[in-house]
Amino acid sequence: MNATGSPIEARLNSFVYVFILIFFIAAAVLGLVLFAIQKFKSLTKSKKWIEANKNRETRRSDVRLLALEAGLASEEKMMLYRICRHHHARNIQFLYRSETELNRLFKAEFQLMNSQSPRNEEKTAAFFSLRYKLEKLYDRKHAIISTRSLRNGQPVAVVDEKRTPWNAVVRKNTPDGFYIEIPQKLASSPSRPKPLSRFLVTLPSQTGILYQCIVRAVRYETEPSGKLYLLAAHALTLKIFQKRMAKRKDINNECFFSAVKAAGQDAGKNNAIQQKRHSGKLIDISATGCKISCALPIVKGQSIRVFFVVPGLEENEAQGTIIRTKKNLDETEFMLYIQFTDIDIAVKNDIYAAIYGYL
């Protein structure tokens, strides 16, 4: 009973004191937890912790953390842990940041999978999906935010005054700008970027993310060898222009293709493929499509069957639809952009293997 003599009021006061005590205890526990989290974060950023953990073998917890970041499916997560354990891979949270190490690890695993007869194509497809997701994770964490970070040998496309893209290469990066080796045809073209003018540049990442930026042409320089270089001022902001759905590879090999007519309901799929084959050049390829240069002005929407060879493989084939046709610079050939609509899973896996150099 309190000073007023009310037992009810005394019980209410007791509840208030208990509530205050619980609040302070909870606040103290929360403070300790937050302090411990901050301490752990500081520890994991220290050089001592990094050195102690990056070279140890991969643990299941390492795979679990990386899987969350990369958005791996359950099957892919289990596969990654099995690969790391089988090959005694160092901490995958650090290993995946090295393109050379990651490729070596996956190449060793692919060779084991490929030696099986017959090869499990569904499992192999999941393997390449996993490989690409790890690559995309690295790309996201190392996005190109400025041309100051461009490396020597970085491929770029220079868009001239007629808005025609020309494939080129970065040869040198300096604090004042970056030097682009200008292809011979562009060097002699009147539409090449003029000194002090602004022009568009696109930059592809390893996984096919295309960045673009506007830069200023500073000056042209000619080497004793005759090569022409353009010094472009740095751009501090780049924007993502396009994200490709699959990794692709430049080929430049001869290929053949046949037209595919729209078959009736009673006709077999193979009966729709025309016997006559036309020749072309396979410019690049991915598991989802390809680009062909040829002398035929084939219209958008036409279905064709493509017969091609990629390094390390015999002739393969896939069916696709032309989604875009573009006339080449010399106006004598046409570029066909093809999206595959019918491709065997084994052919897809072989294309990925060729792209990554696993064959």
Secondary structure as the mmCIF struct_conf table of DSSP 4:
data_model
#
loop_
_struct_conf.conf_type_id
_struct_conf.id
_struct_conf.beg_label_comp_id
_struct_conf.beg_label_asym_id
_struct_conf.beg_label_seq_id
_struct_conf.end_label_comp_id
_struct_conf.end_label_asym_id
_struct_conf.end_label_seq_id
TURN_TY1_P TURN_TY1_P1 ALA A 3 THR A 4
HELX_RH_AL_P HELX_RH_AL_P1 PRO A 7 THR A 44
TURN_TY1_P TURN_TY1_P2 LYS A 45 LYS A 45
BEND BEND1 SER A 46 SER A 46
HELX_RH_AL_P HELX_RH_AL_P2 LYS A 47 LYS A 54
BEND BEND2 ASN A 55 ARG A 56
STRN STRN1 GLU A 57 GLU A 57
HELX_LH_PP_P HELX_LH_PP_P1 THR A 58 THR A 58
HELX_RH_AL_P HELX_RH_AL_P3 ARG A 60 ALA A 70
TURN_TY1_P TURN_TY1_P3 GLY A 71 GLY A 71
HELX_RH_AL_P HELX_RH_AL_P4 SER A 74 HIS A 86
TURN_TY1_P TURN_TY1_P4 HIS A 87 HIS A 88
STRN STRN2 ARG A 90 ARG A 90
HELX_RH_AL_P HELX_RH_AL_P5 ILE A 92 LEU A 95
TURN_TY1_P TURN_TY1_P5 TYR A 96 ARG A 97
HELX_RH_AL_P HELX_RH_AL_P6 GLU A 99 ASN A 114
TURN_TY1_P TURN_TY1_P6 SER A 115 SER A 115
BEND BEND3 GLN A 116 PRO A 118
HELX_RH_AL_P HELX_RH_AL_P7 GLU A 121 LYS A 141
TURN_TY1_P TURN_TY1_P7 HIS A 142 HIS A 142
HELX_RH_3T_P HELX_RH_3T_P1 THR A 147 SER A 149
HELX_LH_PP_P HELX_LH_PP_P2 LEU A 150 ARG A 151
TURN_TY1_P TURN_TY1_P8 ASN A 152 GLY A 153
STRN STRN3 PRO A 155 VAL A 159
TURN_TY1_P TURN_TY1_P9 GLU A 161 LYS A 162
BEND BEND4 ARG A 163 ARG A 163
STRN STRN4 PRO A 165 THR A 174
TURN_TY1_P TURN_TY1_P10 PRO A 175 ASP A 176
STRN STRN5 GLY A 177 ILE A 182
HELX_LH_PP_P HELX_LH_PP_P3 PRO A 183 PRO A 183
HELX_RH_AL_P HELX_RH_AL_P8 GLN A 184 ALA A 187
TURN_TY1_P TURN_TY1_P11 SER A 188 SER A 188
TURN_TY1_P TURN_TY1_P12 PRO A 190 SER A 191
BEND BEND5 ARG A 192 ARG A 192
HELX_LH_PP_P HELX_LH_PP_P4 PRO A 193 LYS A 194
TURN_TY1_P TURN_TY1_P13 PRO A 195 LEU A 196
STRN STRN6 ARG A 198 PRO A 204
TURN_TY1_P TURN_TY1_P14 GLN A 206 THR A 207
BEND BEND6 GLY A 208 GLY A 208
STRN STRN7 ILE A 209 THR A 222
TURN_TY1_P TURN_TY1_P15 PRO A 224 SER A 225
BEND BEND7 GLY A 226 GLY A 226
STRN STRN8 LEU A 228 ALA A 232
BEND BEND8 LEU A 236 LEU A 236
STRN STRN9 LYS A 239 LYS A 243
BEND BEND9 MET A 245 ALA A 246
STRN STRN10 ARG A 248 VAL A 260
TURN_TY1_P TURN_TY1_P16 GLN A 265 ASP A 266
BEND BEND10 ALA A 267 ALA A 267
TURN_TY1_P TURN_TY1_P17 LYS A 269 LYS A 269
HELX_RH_3T_P HELX_RH_3T_P2 ASN A 270 ALA A 272
STRN STRN11 ILE A 273 ILE A 273
BEND BEND11 GLN A 275 GLN A 275
STRN STRN12 HIS A 278 SER A 286
BEND BEND12 ALA A 287 THR A 288
STRN STRN13 GLY A 289 CYS A 294
BEND BEND13 ALA A 295 ALA A 295
HELX_LH_PP_P HELX_LH_PP_P5 ILE A 298 VAL A 299
TURN_TY1_P TURN_TY1_P18 LYS A 300 GLY A 301
STRN STRN14 SER A 303 PHE A 308
TURN_TY1_P TURN_TY1_P19 PRO A 311 GLY A 312
BEND BEND14 LEU A 313 LEU A 313
STRN STRN15 ASN A 316 LYS A 327
TURN_TY1_P TURN_TY1_P20 LEU A 329 ASP A 330
BEND BEND15 GLU A 331 GLU A 333
STRN STRN16 PHE A 334 ASP A 342
HELX_RH_AL_P HELX_RH_AL_P9 ILE A 345 TYR A 356
TURN_TY1_P TURN_TY1_P21 GLY A 357 GLY A 357
#
